[in-house]
Each structure stands twice: as C-alpha cells, then as structure tokens.
Amino acid sequence: MRKKSGERKEFLTVSGRRISACYTPDDLSESQHEDRIGLPGQFPYTRGVHADMYRGKLWTMRQFSGYGTALETNRRQKFLLEQGQTGLSVAFDLPTLMGLDSDHESAAGEVGKCGVAVDSLEDMETLFQGIPLDQVSVSMTINAPAAMLMAMYLVLAEKQGCQVSRLSGTLQNDILKEYIAQKEWIYPPEPSMSLVTDVIEFCTHHLPRYNPVSISGYHIREAGSTAAQELAFTLRDGIEYVEWCLDRGLNVDAFAPRLSFFFNSHNDFFEEIAKFRAARRIWAHLMRDRFEAKDERSWKCRFHTQTAGCSLTSQQPFTNVVRTTIQALAGVLGGTNSLHTNSLDEALALPTEEAAQLALRTQQIIAHESGVTNTADPFGGSYFVETLTNELEKDAQQYIEDIDAMGGMIRAIHEGFPQREIHEASYQYQKAIEAGEQTIVGVNDFVVETESPIETLRIGEEVQAEQVQRLRDLRTRRSGKGVKSALSALQKAARDRQNVMPFLISATREYATLGEMCDTLREVYGTYQETAW
C-alpha cells in the first residue's frame, strides 16, 4: 500500500534544510547575482571551470573496474574502452588497500573480492597489458599505499617506453578521508601526510600532466554525511594538503593546478547540483584569497563524480538504473569534469559485464541524446538553485572555520570531530527511513513480496590460490639481494625524512612486493589505532 501524501506546506524540512514552496527574485540580492554567479569559465567558477563547458569537450567517462586477478581486470578494462569509455579507473582489493600481500594471513578470504589484487610490478604489468599508458588517462583509487602503487605505475610506464612527463591520470592518495570515513589506513596521520606530500612533490617536478591527489568527499558521503558536511570536510582536507605542500617549500602555483577532487552525487537532485557549484566557488576564493595563488588554474576546482553507491538497493535492483541516471544527470548539470555511473547490481555483487555496459550507456545517452550539454550551466540564475548554492556555501564555510579554530583537520581528526558529525547525520537519516519520513522505493514503500533473482558476478576462492602461487613464484625468480638492498635504502630514506618516491621506484624495479615496501615503512612510521572519542 502507498502511504498518503502529506498536506501542502509552505516549507518542507529536507535533511535539516527548510525548502520553500516557491523561490523568487527576493531570495537573491542583485549583488549576489552579479558578483557570485558570474559566467562559466570566469572567477569564482560557480557556473563551471570552462566557458563553453561540454560544448567544447565532454566530461571523461571513467567507469570504476577491478576484480579478481590483474588478467581479469585487464579484460574488463579493454571491454569498457571498446564500448566507448574515455578513461580508466582501477579498484583494488582490500588487502592491496591495506598494504598487504595476498599471502598475508589477514588477506585470507578477501583477495580479489572488492577489486583487483596487485602485489608487485608483475601484476601491474598484467593489469595494463596492451594498454599504452601515454594514450589513456588512468585513475587509481588507492590511499594508504598510494606511493607504492604509483611507483609501480611509473616503472611500468618506463618499461613500455613512455615518457613519464606525458602520463595523465589521477592518484587518489587522500589519506585524510580514510581517518574521517573509510578507515583504511596503515600509518599514523603525520607520517601518512608526509607520504602524500612526497608524491605531490615528486609529481610536481616530473609529471606535469598528472593529478597526484584526488581529495575525496565521496567516501565521506557514503559514510552518512550530509551534503554540506561532504563539501566542508573535503575542502578542508584540501586546505590541509596545500598547507603541508607549502611547508615543504613548494610554490602554491607549482602544485595547486594539479589538485583534483572527487564528489558523490546523491539522490537530492537540486541539492547535489548546488553542492558542486558551491565547491567551485569556495575553492576559488580559498586559493586566491587565503593562499594568494596567482595562476588562474590554481583557483579552479576540477572534480570527478561518482553516483551514490549507498543509495543502491538490493530490493528491486533495476530501480537502481533510475537512481543512477538522476544522480549522473545532477553531476553533469553541476559541471563535473569526470563521471562514473554505478551499475544496477552493485548492492548485490561486483558488476557483471552487461550491467557495466548499461551504466556506461547511461552516461552516453545523457551526453548525446538529452540535450543538457548544449549550454553551460543551464540552471544558472535559477532562484532555487542559487539559493541552495548560497546556503550550502554558508554551511560549509562554518565547518571550515570551526576546524580552523581547532588547529586544522589533523587535530580535528584526533579529537573525533568530523567522525562524530558524520555518525550523527547517518543516525538521523536512518531514523527518518525507519520512521517512514524518508521514502526509499522498494525498501520502505512500493515494496513487492517476491522478486526474481538476477545474475551476479562472484569471485571464487580459486582467485586467492592462483594469486598466492604467482606471488611465491615471483619471489623465487627475482634477485633477493637486490630486493634487500633496495628495501634497506628505502628504510634509511624514511628515517632521514627524504622524499621516498625515488627509493620506492628503485624497490619496484627489483620486484619488491607491496607488502614488503609497506612493512619497511611500518618499521619506521609505526601503525595507527583510532582512539575512542
């Protein structure tokens, strides 16, 4: 049975925000309209970072892929490229994310399950076999051991004969959101931040077309935050990275143009559009006014968007196609530079090939059939959207000021501030669902008693056995002396507080494993245990 609609009200309260029944010019002052909205491609970039937006170039269609072995993922990546995908995005399994080799006792049962297992340069070679790295943009979603995976990627580029300076792509490398939301860390925050800064510094000098960090709000939102919290905590993380790079002695305009962001696109269509517009405006003012960047490229907030995985339902999974379409459309209308659309089956398992193809087709239909790319920022000047943009900016700015007053994001993390805020928001959202105040189609309304099962992709235990055997074979073939020497040099560099990237690259050339490199740094940095707060 469908619940009855509520009475008409002048205001609705949605996610703690009062929404009026109608918006008029009175909601926007003339000064706000002229000074804060502006034109696409012009400061403060509320309406987009390019003057003609998608009329000049479409966003990068970058579907997330990775499961099982490197060979299986290589096949999926080639399939997606054949289907018209314009960039690659690699998901790694849990042991890889935690800096563990596949034969580590803690890796049991997790190898290849939520992404691809990468233990060494040998796996990286298989992962990109037949894919020239200087001809495709590659994103790698890896954080705590990001420097190690980056070293593998760079050595592979060398072996392919690619000029490193020509590589383009993005390394997520955002450790702060791990402490805030995703909880996949290795080392304490301070040495972890040093590692992030090492990568940014190295890429600034050697990879001018590469994004060395993707400052991620996606996982913050997936953990249950509000849109304003996602916006605020992400941008405040960005401030923290900028400050560490400046302390390292880098010029802001040398590295800031290659900073990138990663946002979630959730269910509230207009709020998400407004969030993206507010992100660009806040970041532009931060970089120009707070950090005194002179290069216009440093002011521009460029970001990837992924539709909301946490919004997908295992009930009536084909309804997820509709959710994803609406969320993707919000990302495009909000001016995203890159986009991943979730597959309909991801609440149940990894995407099948057919589901992944349909998710990509969703983007292609939006791009080529919907007409929304014909003009830049078509909602610019909308009384409602501009009011929401202003409200989200105000809410986010308050959070940023609060964290500044605490002494920065690392201090706020140690005190549990962003974690508590997200937990409370998640709790309130779940309460609203259980009370029926928030409708989730197929879950607490419009339910069906019986559903036909759909075909899903399952990763068998044989994947782990195969991966462990390959790893053991590698250890017998490589030079043990060379590995030992390279790891010893890495440890000394870490103790001496040198940039460890050249030493990670040397260890990778000797086919040192991910776990061996991470363990070497564990001996220097220690490990992190979250304290109760």
C-alpha positions as CSV (number, residue, x, y, z in Angstrom):
1,M,0.0,0.0,0.0
2,R,1.2,3.5,-0.8
3,K,1.4,5.9,2.1
4,K,-0.9,9.0,1.8
5,S,0.8,12.2,0.8
6,G,1.2,14.9,3.5
7,E,-0.7,18.2,3.5
8,R,0.6,21.1,1.4
9,K,3.0,23.2,3.4
10,E,4.8,26.5,2.8
11,F,8.0,24.9,3.9
12,L,9.4,21.3,3.9
13,T,12.3,20.2,6.0
14,V,14.6,18.0,3.9
15,S,17.8,16.7,5.5
16,G,17.6,19.5,8.1
17,R,17.2,22.2,5.4
18,R,14.0,24.3,5.0
19,I,12.7,24.2,1.4
20,S,10.2,26.9,0.4
21,A,7.2,26.1,-1.8
22,C,8.4,28.7,-4.3
23,Y,11.5,30.8,-4.9
24,T,11.5,34.4,-6.3
25,P,14.0,37.2,-7.1
26,D,13.5,38.3,-3.5
27,D,15.6,35.3,-2.4
28,L,18.6,36.7,-4.2
29,S,20.0,40.1,-3.9
30,E,21.3,41.9,-7.1
31,S,24.9,41.9,-5.7
32,Q,24.7,38.1,-5.2
33,H,23.5,37.7,-8.7
34,E,26.3,39.7,-10.3
35,D,29.3,39.0,-8.0
36,R,28.7,35.4,-7.0
37,I,27.2,33.7,-10.0
38,G,29.2,35.3,-12.9
39,L,29.8,33.5,-16.2
40,P,31.1,30.0,-16.9
41,G,34.9,29.9,-17.1
42,Q,35.3,33.1,-15.0
43,F,36.2,33.5,-11.3
44,P,34.7,32.3,-9.0
45,Y,33.7,29.5,-11.4
46,T,30.3,28.9,-9.8
47,R,29.0,28.1,-13.3
48,G,31.8,25.9,-14.4
49,V,35.6,26.0,-15.0
50,H,35.3,26.3,-18.8
51,A,33.5,29.0,-20.7
52,D,31.7,26.6,-23.1
53,M,31.7,23.5,-20.8
54,Y,30.6,20.4,-22.6
55,R,30.1,22.1,-26.0
56,G,33.9,22.2,-26.1
57,K,34.7,18.8,-24.6
58,L,32.6,16.2,-22.8
59,W,33.4,15.0,-19.3
60,T,35.7,12.0,-19.1
61,M,33.6,8.8,-18.9
62,R,35.6,6.8,-16.3
63,Q,33.9,3.6,-15.1
64,F,35.4,2.0,-12.0
65,S,36.6,-1.5,-12.7
66,G,38.7,-4.1,-10.9
67,Y,38.1,-7.6,-9.6
68,G,39.9,-10.9,-9.2
69,T,43.3,-11.1,-10.9
70,A,45.1,-8.5,-12.9
71,L,44.4,-10.5,-16.1
72,E,40.6,-10.5,-15.4
73,T,40.6,-6.8,-14.8
74,N,42.7,-6.1,-17.9
75,R,40.0,-7.8,-19.9
76,R,37.3,-5.7,-18.3
77,Q,39.2,-2.5,-19.0
78,K,39.7,-3.4,-22.6
79,F,35.9,-4.2,-22.9
80,L,35.0,-0.8,-21.5
81,L,37.3,1.0,-23.8
82,E,35.8,-0.8,-26.7
83,Q,32.4,0.3,-25.5
84,G,33.4,4.0,-25.7
85,Q,34.7,4.7,-22.3
86,T,37.2,7.6,-22.4
87,G,39.3,7.0,-19.2
88,L,40.3,4.1,-16.9
89,S,39.7,3.8,-13.2
90,V,41.1,0.9,-11.2
91,A,39.6,-0.5,-8.0
92,F,41.9,-2.5,-5.7
93,D,41.0,-5.3,-3.3
94,L,41.1,-4.9,0.4
95,P,44.5,-6.5,1.1
96,T,46.0,-4.1,-1.5
97,L,44.2,-1.1,0.0
98,M,45.7,-2.1,3.4
99,G,49.3,-2.7,2.1
100,L,49.2,-6.4,2.5
101,D,50.4,-9.1,0.1
102,S,47.9,-11.7,-1.0
103,D,49.6,-14.4,1.1
104,H,49.4,-12.5,4.3
105,E,47.2,-14.2,6.9
106,S,45.0,-11.2,7.2
107,A,44.3,-11.3,3.4
108,A,42.5,-14.7,3.6
109,G,39.1,-14.6,2.1
110,E,39.5,-11.0,0.6
111,V,41.8,-11.5,-2.3
112,G,40.3,-10.1,-5.5
113,K,36.8,-9.7,-3.9
114,C,36.2,-6.0,-4.0
115,G,38.8,-5.1,-6.5
116,V,41.9,-6.3,-8.3
117,A,44.8,-7.9,-6.3
118,V,48.1,-6.1,-7.0
119,D,51.1,-7.5,-5.2
120,S,54.0,-6.3,-7.4
121,L,55.2,-4.8,-10.6
122,E,54.4,-8.1,-12.3
123,D,50.7,-7.7,-11.5
124,M,50.8,-4.1,-12.7
125,E,52.3,-5.3,-16.0
126,T,49.5,-7.7,-16.5
127,L,46.9,-5.1,-15.4
128,F,47.8,-2.8,-18.3
129,Q,49.0,-5.3,-20.9
130,G,48.2,-4.0,-24.3
131,I,47.1,-0.6,-22.9
132,P,49.7,2.2,-23.7
133,L,49.8,4.4,-20.6
134,D,50.7,7.5,-22.6
135,Q,47.5,7.2,-24.6
136,V,44.9,6.8,-21.9
137,S,44.1,8.7,-18.6
138,V,44.2,6.3,-15.7
139,S,42.7,6.8,-12.2
140,M,43.9,4.6,-9.3
141,T,41.7,4.5,-6.2
142,I,44.4,3.8,-3.6
143,N,45.3,5.8,-0.5
144,A,47.4,4.4,2.4
145,P,49.8,2.6,0.0
146,A,49.3,5.1,-2.9
147,A,53.0,5.9,-3.1
148,M,53.9,2.3,-3.7
149,L,51.2,1.8,-6.4
150,M,52.4,5.0,-8.0
151,A,56.0,3.7,-8.1
152,M,54.7,0.5,-9.8
153,Y,52.8,2.6,-12.4
154,L,55.8,4.7,-13.2
155,V,58.2,1.8,-13.6
156,L,55.6,0.1,-15.9
157,A,55.5,3.3,-18.0
158,E,59.3,3.1,-18.3
159,K,59.1,-0.5,-19.4
160,Q,56.5,0.5,-22.0
161,G,58.8,3.2,-23.3
162,C,56.5,6.0,-22.3
163,Q,57.9,9.4,-21.3
164,V,56.8,9.9,-17.7
165,S,56.1,13.6,-18.4
166,R,53.4,12.6,-20.8
167,L,51.4,10.5,-18.4
168,S,48.0,11.8,-17.4
169,G,45.6,10.5,-14.8
170,T,44.8,10.7,-11.1
171,L,46.1,9.0,-7.9
172,Q,43.5,9.2,-5.1
173,N,46.2,9.4,-2.4
174,D,43.8,11.1,0.0
175,I,44.7,9.7,3.5
176,L,42.7,12.3,5.5
177,K,39.3,10.9,4.4
178,E,40.5,7.5,5.5
179,Y,40.7,8.6,9.1
180,I,37.4,10.5,8.7
181,A,35.3,7.9,6.9
182,Q,36.7,4.9,5.1
183,K,39.1,3.6,7.8
184,E,41.7,2.0,5.5
185,W,44.9,3.4,6.9
186,I,48.3,2.0,7.7
187,Y,50.4,4.6,9.4
188,P,49.6,7.5,11.8
189,P,48.3,10.7,10.3
190,E,51.5,12.7,10.4
191,P,53.8,10.3,8.6
192,S,51.0,9.5,6.2
193,M,50.7,13.1,5.3
194,S,54.4,13.2,4.7
195,L,53.9,10.3,2.2
196,V,51.1,12.2,0.4
197,T,53.3,15.3,0.2
198,D,56.2,13.2,-1.2
199,V,54.0,12.1,-4.0
200,I,52.7,15.6,-4.7
201,E,56.3,17.0,-4.7
202,F,57.6,14.2,-7.0
203,C,54.8,14.7,-9.5
204,T,55.1,18.4,-9.4
205,H,58.7,18.0,-10.6
206,H,58.3,15.1,-13.0
207,L,54.7,14.6,-14.0
208,P,53.2,17.9,-15.1
209,R,50.0,16.4,-16.5
210,Y,49.2,14.1,-13.6
211,N,46.9,14.7,-10.6
212,P,48.9,13.4,-7.6
213,V,45.9,13.6,-5.2
214,S,42.1,13.3,-5.6
215,I,40.6,14.9,-2.5
216,S,37.6,12.8,-1.8
217,G,34.3,13.6,-0.4
218,Y,32.7,10.5,-1.9
219,H,33.6,8.2,1.0
220,I,32.6,10.9,3.5
221,R,29.1,10.9,1.9
222,E,29.0,7.2,1.7
223,A,29.7,7.0,5.5
224,G,26.5,9.0,6.0
225,S,27.4,12.7,5.9
226,T,25.1,15.5,4.7
227,A,25.9,17.3,1.5
228,A,27.2,20.3,3.5
229,Q,29.5,18.0,5.6
230,E,30.8,16.3,2.4
231,L,31.5,19.7,0.9
232,A,33.1,21.2,4.0
233,F,35.3,18.3,5.1
234,T,36.5,17.6,1.6
235,L,37.6,21.2,1.0
236,R,39.1,21.5,4.5
237,D,41.1,18.3,3.7
238,G,42.3,20.2,0.6
239,I,43.4,23.1,2.7
240,E,45.5,20.7,4.8
241,Y,47.2,19.3,1.8
242,V,48.0,22.8,0.5
243,E,49.5,23.8,3.9
244,W,51.7,20.7,4.0
245,C,53.0,21.3,0.5
246,L,53.7,24.9,1.3
247,D,55.6,23.8,4.5
248,R,57.6,21.5,2.2
249,G,58.8,24.6,0.3
250,L,56.7,24.2,-2.8
251,N,55.3,27.2,-4.6
252,V,51.5,27.1,-4.5
253,D,51.1,27.7,-8.2
254,A,53.6,24.9,-8.9
255,F,51.3,22.2,-7.5
256,A,47.8,23.6,-7.0
257,P,46.7,23.4,-10.7
258,R,47.0,19.6,-10.4
259,L,45.0,19.2,-7.2
260,S,41.7,17.4,-8.0
261,F,38.6,16.5,-6.1
262,F,36.1,13.6,-6.0
263,F,32.5,14.1,-5.0
264,N,29.4,11.9,-4.5
265,S,26.2,12.6,-6.4
266,H,23.3,11.6,-4.2
267,N,19.6,11.5,-4.5
268,D,18.5,15.1,-3.9
269,F,18.8,16.4,-7.5
270,F,18.9,20.1,-6.9
271,E,21.0,19.9,-3.7
272,E,23.7,18.0,-5.5
273,I,23.8,20.5,-8.4
274,A,24.1,23.3,-5.9
275,K,26.8,21.4,-3.9
276,F,29.1,21.2,-7.0
277,R,28.6,24.9,-7.8
278,A,29.3,25.9,-4.2
279,A,32.5,23.7,-4.2
280,R,34.0,25.6,-7.1
281,R,33.2,29.0,-5.6
282,I,34.6,28.2,-2.2
283,W,37.8,26.7,-3.6
284,A,38.3,29.6,-5.9
285,H,38.2,32.1,-3.0
286,L,40.3,29.9,-0.8
287,M,43.1,29.6,-3.3
288,R,43.1,33.2,-4.5
289,D,42.5,34.9,-1.1
290,R,43.8,32.6,1.6
291,F,46.8,31.1,-0.2
292,E,47.4,34.0,-2.6
293,A,47.7,31.8,-5.7
294,K,48.3,33.9,-8.8
295,D,47.8,31.3,-11.5
296,E,44.1,31.1,-12.6
297,R,44.5,27.3,-12.9
298,S,45.2,27.1,-9.1
299,W,41.7,28.7,-8.5
300,K,39.8,26.0,-10.4
301,C,38.1,23.2,-8.6
302,R,38.2,20.2,-11.0
303,F,36.5,17.1,-9.9
304,H,35.4,13.6,-10.6
305,T,31.9,12.5,-9.6
306,Q,30.5,9.0,-8.8
307,T,26.9,8.2,-8.3
308,A,25.9,7.2,-4.8
309,G,26.7,3.6,-4.0
310,C,25.0,3.8,-0.7
311,S,21.7,4.8,-2.3
312,L,21.5,1.5,-4.3
313,T,19.1,-1.1,-3.1
314,S,19.3,-4.9,-3.3
315,Q,15.5,-4.9,-3.5
316,Q,14.1,-4.3,-7.0
317,P,17.7,-3.7,-8.3
318,F,16.5,-2.5,-11.7
319,T,15.2,0.6,-10.0
320,N,18.9,1.5,-9.4
321,V,19.2,2.3,-13.1
322,V,16.8,5.2,-12.5
323,R,18.6,6.4,-9.3
324,T,21.9,6.3,-11.1
325,T,20.5,8.2,-14.1
326,I,19.2,11.0,-11.9
327,Q,22.4,11.2,-9.9
328,A,24.5,11.2,-13.1
329,L,22.4,14.0,-14.6
330,A,22.9,16.1,-11.4
331,G,26.7,15.6,-11.8
332,V,26.6,16.8,-15.4
333,L,24.3,19.7,-14.7
334,G,26.6,20.6,-11.8
335,G,29.6,20.7,-14.1
336,T,31.6,17.6,-13.3
337,N,34.8,17.0,-15.2
338,S,34.7,13.2,-15.0
339,L,32.0,10.7,-14.1
340,H,31.4,7.1,-13.0
341,T,27.9,5.7,-13.1
342,N,27.2,2.8,-10.7
343,S,25.8,-0.5,-12.1
344,L,22.4,-1.8,-11.1
345,D,23.7,-4.9,-9.4
346,E,26.3,-3.3,-7.1
347,A,24.2,-3.6,-4.0
348,L,24.5,-7.4,-4.5
349,A,27.9,-8.0,-6.0
350,L,30.5,-6.7,-8.4
351,P,29.1,-5.5,-11.7
352,T,28.6,-8.0,-14.5
353,E,29.8,-7.1,-17.9
354,E,26.2,-6.4,-19.1
355,A,25.5,-4.1,-16.1
356,A,28.7,-2.2,-16.5
357,Q,27.9,-1.7,-20.2
358,L,24.4,-0.3,-19.3
359,A,26.0,2.0,-16.7
360,L,28.3,3.4,-19.4
361,R,25.4,3.7,-21.8
362,T,23.6,5.8,-19.2
363,Q,26.4,8.4,-19.5
364,Q,26.4,8.2,-23.3
365,I,22.7,8.8,-23.5
366,I,22.9,11.8,-21.2
367,A,25.8,13.2,-23.3
368,H,24.5,12.6,-26.8
369,E,20.7,12.4,-26.6
370,S,19.4,14.5,-23.6
371,G,20.4,18.0,-24.8
372,V,21.8,19.0,-21.4
373,T,25.3,19.6,-22.9
374,N,24.1,22.2,-25.3
375,T,24.7,25.2,-23.0
376,A,26.9,25.8,-20.0
377,D,25.2,25.7,-16.5
378,P,21.6,25.7,-17.7
379,F,20.4,26.1,-14.1
380,G,22.5,29.3,-13.6
381,G,20.2,32.1,-12.3
382,S,17.5,29.7,-11.0
383,Y,16.2,31.2,-7.8
384,F,16.1,27.9,-6.2
385,V,19.5,26.6,-7.3
386,E,21.2,29.8,-6.5
387,T,19.6,29.9,-3.0
388,L,20.7,26.3,-2.3
389,T,24.2,27.1,-3.6
390,N,24.4,30.1,-1.2
391,E,23.1,28.0,1.7
392,L,25.5,25.1,1.2
393,E,28.4,27.5,0.8
394,K,27.4,29.2,4.1
395,D,27.1,25.9,6.0
396,A,30.4,24.6,4.6
397,Q,32.2,27.8,5.5
398,Q,31.1,27.5,9.1
399,Y,32.5,23.9,9.3
400,I,35.8,25.1,7.8
401,E,36.0,28.0,10.3
402,D,35.3,25.5,13.2
403,I,38.1,23.2,12.0
404,D,40.5,26.1,11.5
405,A,39.8,27.1,15.1
406,M,40.6,23.6,16.3
407,G,44.1,23.9,14.7
408,G,43.4,22.1,11.4
409,M,42.0,18.8,10.1
410,I,44.6,16.5,11.7
411,R,43.8,17.9,15.1
412,A,40.0,17.7,14.4
413,I,40.5,14.0,13.4
414,H,42.4,13.2,16.6
415,E,39.5,14.8,18.5
416,G,36.9,12.9,16.5
417,F,35.1,16.0,15.3
418,P,34.3,15.1,11.7
419,Q,33.7,11.4,12.7
420,R,31.1,12.4,15.2
421,E,29.3,14.8,12.9
422,I,29.1,12.1,10.2
423,H,27.9,9.5,12.6
424,E,25.1,11.8,13.9
425,A,24.0,12.7,10.4
426,S,23.9,9.0,9.4
427,Y,21.9,8.1,12.5
428,Q,19.3,10.8,11.8
429,Y,19.0,9.7,8.2
430,Q,18.4,6.1,9.2
431,K,15.9,7.1,11.8
432,A,14.0,9.0,9.1
433,I,13.9,5.9,6.9
434,E,12.7,3.7,9.7
435,A,10.0,6.2,10.7
436,G,8.8,6.4,7.0
437,E,9.7,10.1,6.9
438,Q,12.3,9.4,4.1
439,T,10.9,7.1,1.3
440,I,13.3,4.6,-0.2
441,V,11.4,3.0,-3.1
442,G,11.3,-0.8,-2.8
443,V,12.5,-0.7,0.8
444,N,10.0,1.1,3.0
445,D,7.4,1.9,0.3
446,F,6.3,0.4,-3.0
447,V,7.6,-3.0,-1.9
448,V,6.9,-6.3,-3.5
449,E,6.6,-9.6,-1.7
450,T,8.6,-11.7,-4.2
451,E,11.4,-10.8,-6.5
452,S,13.1,-12.8,-9.3
453,P,16.9,-13.1,-8.6
454,I,19.3,-11.5,-11.1
455,E,22.6,-12.9,-12.3
456,T,25.6,-11.6,-10.3
457,L,29.3,-11.8,-10.6
458,R,31.0,-13.9,-7.9
459,I,34.7,-14.2,-7.1
460,G,35.7,-17.8,-6.2
461,E,38.3,-18.9,-3.7
462,E,40.5,-20.1,-6.6
463,V,41.5,-16.5,-7.2
464,Q,43.4,-16.3,-4.0
465,A,45.1,-19.6,-4.6
466,E,46.2,-18.5,-8.1
467,Q,47.4,-15.1,-6.8
468,V,49.4,-16.6,-3.9
469,Q,51.1,-19.1,-6.2
470,R,52.1,-16.3,-8.6
471,L,53.5,-14.3,-5.7
472,R,55.5,-17.2,-4.5
473,D,56.9,-17.9,-8.0
474,L,57.9,-14.3,-8.3
475,R,59.9,-14.5,-5.0
476,T,61.9,-17.4,-6.3
477,R,62.7,-15.7,-9.6
478,R,63.7,-12.2,-8.5
479,S,67.0,-11.1,-7.0
480,G,66.7,-11.5,-3.3
481,K,69.9,-9.5,-2.8
482,G,68.6,-6.7,-5.0
483,V,65.3,-6.5,-3.1
484,K,67.0,-6.5,0.3
485,S,69.4,-3.7,-0.7
486,A,66.5,-1.6,-2.2
487,L,64.4,-2.0,0.9
488,S,67.3,-1.1,3.2
489,A,67.8,2.1,1.2
490,L,64.1,2.9,1.5
491,Q,64.1,2.5,5.2
492,K,67.1,4.7,5.6
493,A,65.5,7.4,3.4
494,A,62.4,7.3,5.6
495,R,64.4,7.6,8.8
496,D,66.3,10.6,7.2
497,R,63.0,12.2,6.2
498,Q,63.9,12.2,2.5
499,N,61.3,12.0,-0.2
500,V,60.8,8.3,-0.5
501,M,59.4,8.2,-4.1
502,P,62.8,7.5,-5.8
503,F,63.5,4.7,-3.3
504,L,60.1,3.1,-3.8
505,I,60.7,3.2,-7.6
506,S,64.1,1.5,-7.1
507,A,62.5,-1.2,-4.9
508,T,59.8,-1.7,-7.5
509,R,62.3,-2.2,-10.2
510,E,63.7,-5.1,-8.1
511,Y,60.1,-6.5,-7.9
512,A,59.8,-5.9,-4.2
513,T,56.2,-6.6,-3.2
514,L,53.7,-4.1,-2.0
515,G,53.6,-5.8,1.5
516,E,57.4,-5.7,1.7
517,M,57.6,-2.0,0.9
518,C,54.7,-1.1,3.3
519,D,56.3,-3.3,6.1
520,T,59.6,-1.5,5.6
521,L,57.9,1.8,6.3
522,R,55.8,0.3,9.2
523,E,59.1,-0.2,11.0
524,V,59.9,3.5,10.7
525,Y,56.4,5.1,11.0
526,G,54.6,2.6,13.2
527,T,50.9,1.8,12.7
528,Y,47.7,3.7,13.7
529,Q,44.9,2.7,16.0
530,E,42.0,5.0,16.3
531,T,41.3,6.2,19.8
532,A,37.9,6.4,21.4
533,W,36.3,9.8,21.3
